[in-house]
Amino acid sequence: MRNFSSTLLASAAFLALVALCAGTASATAVPLINPSFEDPPVGEAVTGWIGGPGFVECNPTSEEFPGAAGNGALPSPADGSQAAFNTSTSDTDIAVLDDPQVQPAITLQADKIYTLTVAFGQALNDPVGLGYFAGFGLEVTTLNGALINLTPSPADYPAPGTFKDFVLQFNSDDYIGSSKNGPWAGDVLRVGFILGAGTYADNVRLDISDVPEPSMLVLLASGLIGLSAYAWRRRPKPL
């Protein structure tokens, strides 16, 4: 009986591992222009990105983020020594990667999961004199006007002096050909983010992965059920 239980556990774990690997191995990173705002140097137009008048690249100091003085690296999950910043004291800027001269078109494909990740940061001090952290958001737009966005709650904001990843994910099948007015297969995606006054953004990433096959979901479920059954059989017996 012990051998049977061990075999059941090993088989269930193997099935779950195979299904999990099959669901994650096909993720592909989409090349983005200037995703960490390292090019060009501070004080010039932001390569590839279009934003409001307060949208600039900056080189934070150690008073804003520990270890960032001069060209020191920003804290992970930020990348490099520069970041995007909103210098406005009142407005919210929308920054969009939308320069066809430098950024290849990102065409929406069917049967795909899109994941947009951006690291947002809150400084230790208050560089623009606001007295508060103005917030941020992620958004994906298309040329046909479709919009998907995410606005985190204040409870999820990064702690002062740190950056934190925020993720917007959508399944293209939930939108293609549906009543949600897009995005549509073949349409061009525009990735971007909403940057509140006094807020930092960095390390923009876009990944595409395959929608899991139904057979993979069944395989994963079978493995998890097997593991649950084994755990139930091994539970302490009442005295």
N, C-alpha and C positions, 0 to 999 in steps of 0.2 A: 504493500500500500504506500509505503514511504517513497519507493521508486516511482510509482505512478504519479504521486503528488509532485515530486521533483520534476518529472517530465512535463506535467501540466504547467507548472510555474515557468519552466524554461521556454516552453512553446508559446505561452501567452506573452511573456516578455519579448520574445523574438518577433511575434506578430505585431505587437505595439511599436517596437523599434523600427521595423520595416516600414510600417505605415507612416510613422512620424518622419522618417528620413525621406520617404517618397514625397511627402507633402511639403518639405522645406528645401530639398536639394535643387529645385528648379528656379529658385529666386535669382533674378538678374538685376544688377545695378544699372540704372540709366545714366550715362555720362551727362553731367551738368556743367555748364560754364561757370567758373568762379563760385563754387558752392560754399567756400569758406571765407569769401571776401578778402582774399590775400592779394588780388590783382585788380586794379593797379594800386600804387601806393596811396596812403591816406591823403585826402584833399582833392582827388580827381574824381571824375564821373565813375560810377560803379559799373564795371564791365558786365554786360549781359543783362543787368537788372534795370527795371524801370520802376521808379517810386515817386513819392511826393517830394516837396521841397525840403523836408526835414530828413530825408533818407540819405545817409552817408556811410562811408566806411570809417572805422575809428581804430585806434590802437590803445586799448584800455590800460590803465596804470594799476600798480599794486594797491592803490587806495580804493579801486573799484573791485578788482579781483586779485586775491593773493597770488603772488608769483608772476603777475603779468606785466611787471615794470619793463619799460623799453620794448624789446622784442621777445620777452619771455612768453612761453606758451600759455594760452588760456586754459583754465581747468576743463578736463573732460566732462561731458561729451562735446565741448567746443573743439575747434581744430585750428591750429596755427596761432598767430599773435594778433590778428585783426578780426573785427566783427562788424556786422551791420548795426546801425544805431539810428534812433529817431531823435534828432536834436530839437524838435519842436517842444514847446512848453505847454501846448494845449491840444494839438491835433493828433489824429491817428493816421499813419501812412499805410498804404497797401503797396507792398513790393512784389513785383511779378517778373519772373524770368521770361522775358518776351522780346528778345532782340534777335530777329531772324538772321542778322548778319554774322552772328557768332554762335548761336545756339541751334543745333539741328532740331527739326520738328519732332515732337513727341506725339506719335499717332496712337489714338486709343484702339486697343485690340479687344476682340471678343474673348470670353472665357479666361479672363485674367484678373488677378487681384493686384491692385495698385496700393503702394504704401509710401506715403510722404512723411519724412521725419525731419524735424528741425529742432536744434538746440536753442532754447531761449534762456537768457541770463538776466539776473537782477544784481545790480552793483551794491557794494557795501555802503557806499556813500550815495549822495543824491546829485549827480553831475549836472543836472539842468535846473535844480532848485524847485522841483515840483513838490517835494515832501511826501510823495507816494509813488508806488509802482503802477504804471498805467495799463499793464496787461498786454495781451497779444492773441493771435489766433493763426490757424493754418487754413489755406483754401486752395482748391483746384478749380479753375475755370476752363471753359472751352470757347472756341471761336463762335459757336452757335449760342452762346450766352448761358449755358448750364453752369451751375455753381454747387460745389460741395464744400462745406467748411466745418471747422471745429473751433470752439471758443472755450478754453479751459476755465474752470472756476477758480476763484482766488485761493481756495483751499489747496489747489494743486500747484500753485506757483513755485518756482525755484526759491530756495532760501537765499538771503542776501549774500553776495560774494560767490555764487555758484551758477552753473548752467545745468539745465535739465532737458532731456529729450521729450518731445511731444509728437504723437503719431496720429495721422489721419489716414484711414484705410477704407477702400471701397472695392466692391466686386463689380467689374464692368457689366456683368450679366444683370445686375440689379437696375441698370440704367439703360442699357442698349435696347432700343425697340420698345421701351416701356412707356407708361403714361407720365413719367417724371420729367418729360421734355429734355431728355439727354442726360449725360453725354451720349454721342452716337459713335458707333464703330467707324473708324476712318477720320473722326474729328481730331483736331489738334488740341492737346492738353496744354494748359499754361499753369505751372505750379507757382505758388506764391505764399505770402504770409502777411498778417496784419500786425503792425508794429506800433504799439502805443508809445506815447511820449516817454522818454527816459528808459526805453526797453532795448535789449540787445538780442540779436539773432545770429546764428552761426551754424556751419556744418549741415547744409541742406542736402538731403538724400532722397532719391526716388527709386524704389524697387518694384519690379514686376515679377509675379509668380503665377504658376498655373492654378486654376481652380481645382481643388482635389477631386480626383475621380471617385464616383460612388463606390467602386470596389475598394478603394483605399480607405474610405470612411468605414466600410463594413469590416475591413481587416483590422483597423484600429479599434473599433467597437468590440470585435471578438477578442482581441488581446486584453482589453480593459476588463471585459466581463470575466475572462479566465482568471485574471489577477484578483478580481474581487471575490470570485468563487473560492479561490485558494485561501485568501485571507479569512473568509467566513468559516471555512473548514478548520482553520488553525486558531480560531478564537478560543479564549479560555472557557472551559466547560463549567457550568454552575455546580457548586458543591451540593 
